[in-house]
Amino acid sequence: MAPDSARTICRTVTEADDGAETGGILLGRVQDDGTAHVRHAGTPGPAAIRTPNYFLRDLAHAQHLAEAAFRTDGSIWIGEWHTHPRVDAVPSPRDLLTYSTLLADPALAFDVVLAIVIGPLLPIATTRVVGWACTTTGVTAVSIDSEVLLLPEELRGT
């Protein structure tokens, strides 16, 4: 994960301290060897739907970010990130349905959907940041490497 992407996620989580989920898209490339490079992380956007148990990105905002990233460095939509303010950093049944819907859409041509889930946000000592690789055959936890680590202290903004 590029440092700017990690900083965008940390900043967005810190600013969203209202108990509602937040998130955004992940843009970059998945290499032939399966390694994903997240070059850009999106924010929720002004028309996002954010509740304590649900997040839906602002589609127009996400599309604008995706177009700008593609023009900049050829990055494409490779996944999403979001928070679980009150529960663990594990995809919920609703999350899994979303990922399987994305994988099943031939127009999107996803082989894998990458997901980052952050939660629970309180108490901060229990916050985990977990990467997930979602395919038609299952969901697997994956490591996240970044020069800017997503540590609980950063989520607090300290």
C-alpha positions in Angstrom: 0.0 0.0 0.0 1.3 3.4 -0.9 2.0 5.7 2.0 -0.5 8.3 0.7 -3.2 5.6 0.6 -2.6 4.6 4.2 -2.6 8.3 5.3 -5.9 8.8 3.5 -7.5 5.9 5.3 -6.1 7.0 8.7 -7.3 10.5 8.2 -10.8 9.5 7.1 -11.2 7.1 10.0 -10.0 9.7 12.5 -12.4 12.3 11.0 -15.4 9.9 11.1 -15.8 9.7 14.8 -19.6 9.6 14.8 -20.1 5.9 15.3 -21.1 5.3 11.7 -19.2 3.1 9.2 -17.0 4.9 6.7 -14.8 3.8 3.8 -13.8 4.2 0.2 -12.5 2.5 -2.9 -9.0 1.1 -3.4 -7.3 1.8 -6.7 -4.1 0.3 -8.1 -3.1 -2.9 -9.8 -3.1 -6.7 -9.1 0.0 -8.2 -10.6 0.1 -11.6 -12.4 1.7 -13.1 -9.3 -1.3 -12.1 -7.2 0.4 -9.2 -5.5 -1.8 -6.1 -5.2 -0.4 -2.6 -5.3 -2.8 -0.1 -3.7 -1.7 3.3 -5.1 -4.8 5.3 -4.1 -7.5 5.0 -1.4 -10.7 6.9 -1.7 -12.8 8.7 0.8 -16.6 8.1 1.3 -17.7 11.1 -0.7 -20.4 13.7 0.2 -23.4 11.5 -0.8 -22.2 8.3 1.0 -24.6 6.5 3.2 -23.1 5.9 6.6 -24.9 4.2 9.5 -23.5 2.2 12.5 -23.9 -1.1 10.6 -23.7 -0.1 6.9 -21.6 1.9 4.5 -22.3 2.7 0.8 -19.8 4.8 -1.0 -20.8 7.9 -3.1 -20.7 6.3 -6.5 -20.2 9.6 -8.4 -17.3 10.5 -6.1 -15.7 7.1 -6.4 -16.0 7.3 -10.2 -14.3 10.6 -10.3 -11.5 9.3 -8.1 -11.1 6.2 -10.3 -11.0 8.3 -13.5 -8.4 10.6 -12.0 -6.2 7.8 -10.8 -6.4 6.0 -14.2 -5.3 9.2 -15.9 -2.5 9.7 -13.4 -0.9 6.2 -13.3 -3.2 3.7 -14.9 -4.7 2.6 -11.6 -8.0 0.7 -11.7 -10.6 -0.2 -9.1 -9.3 -3.3 -7.2 -11.4 -3.2 -4.0 -12.7 -1.3 -1.1 -12.0 -0.4 2.5 -14.4 0.3 5.4 -14.7 0.4 9.1 -16.7 -1.7 11.6 -17.0 0.8 14.5 -18.4 -1.8 17.0 -17.4 -5.2 15.7 -14.2 -7.0 14.6 -12.4 -6.5 11.3 -14.0 -9.4 9.6 -16.3 -9.1 6.6 -20.0 -9.2 7.6 -22.5 -11.3 5.7 -23.6 -8.1 3.9 -19.9 -7.4 3.0 -19.6 -10.9 1.6 -22.7 -10.5 -0.4 -21.3 -7.2 -1.9 -18.0 -8.9 -2.8 -19.7 -11.8 -4.4 -22.0 -9.5 -6.4 -18.9 -7.6 -7.6 -17.2 -10.8 -8.6 -20.2 -12.1 -10.5 -20.6 -8.9 -12.6 -18.9 -9.7 -16.0 -18.7 -6.0 -16.8 -16.4 -5.4 -13.8 -14.1 -8.4 -14.7 -12.9 -8.9 -11.1 -10.8 -12.0 -10.5 -10.3 -10.9 -6.9 -11.9 -8.1 -4.8 -9.5 -6.7 -2.2 -11.0 -5.5 1.0 -9.6 -3.8 4.1 -11.8 -3.8 7.2 -10.9 -1.8 10.3 -12.6 -2.4 13.6 -13.7 -2.2 16.3 -12.9 1.5 16.7 -13.4 1.5 20.5 -11.7 0.6 22.6 -8.8 1.6 20.4 -6.5 -1.0 21.9 -8.7 -3.7 20.1 -8.7 -2.0 16.7 -7.4 -4.3 13.9 -6.7 -3.5 10.3 -7.2 -6.7 8.2 -6.8 -7.2 4.5 -9.0 -9.7 2.7 -8.7 -11.3 -0.8 -12.2 -12.2 -2.0 -12.6 -14.7 -4.9 -15.4 -16.9 -6.1 -13.9 -19.7 -4.1 -13.6 -17.9 -0.8 -12.3 -15.1 1.4 -8.8 -15.2 2.8 -7.0 -12.8 5.2 -3.9 -11.2 3.6 -1.1 -9.1 4.9 -0.9 -5.4 4.3 2.5 -3.9 3.7 3.0 -0.2 3.9 5.7 2.3 4.7 3.0 4.0 6.8 1.6 1.5 9.3 -2.1 1.7 10.2 -1.5 1.6 14.0 -4.2 2.3 16.6 -2.3 5.4 17.7 -2.7 6.8 14.1 -6.4 5.9 14.1 -6.8 8.1 17.3 -5.0 10.9 15.5 -2.1 11.1 18.0 
